[in-house]
Amino acid sequence: MNDEQRIDSPLTITIGHEQLVIRRRYEVVSIINDFFIAIWFLLGSVFFLYPSMEKIAVWLFIVGSFQFLIRPSIRLLAHLHIQRVPDSHWEL
């Protein structure tokens, strides 16, 4: 198995007699992050309709904005992988 196949290998979670197979893990994490961003901004928008909830709305917008910073990090991690370099008998 080459490095690319190992990196993109599916994650399989067995639950009873069923299996959940997650392919392209970083893309799945990015999609989940996008859902949370949408939820925070939607809730923040609704809360802004009620003056007593404006402070919570502002915090939801801040959380959603922070998650916008996470998006490029997830995309970058999908392309970067650290692997151990085998020991060498040669010294520089």
C-alpha positions, 0 to 999 in steps of 0.5 A: 500500500503506497502513502496516498492509499494509506492517507485516503483509506476509509475509516470504518466504525462498527456499531452492532451489525452495521458499519459506518464507512467514512471516506475522504475524512478531511472533506467530511470534517470540513463539511461538518464544520460548515454545518456548524458555521451555518447553525451559529450564524442562523441562531445568531440572526434569530437571537438578534431579533430579541433585544434580550438575546443580543449578547448571545447572538454576538457570541454566536457570530464570534464563534462562527467567525472563528470557525471560518478560520478553521476551514482553511486549516482543515483544507491545508491538513488534507494536503499535509501529512507527517510521516516518520523518516527511517533511521539512516546510517549516514551522517552529514 
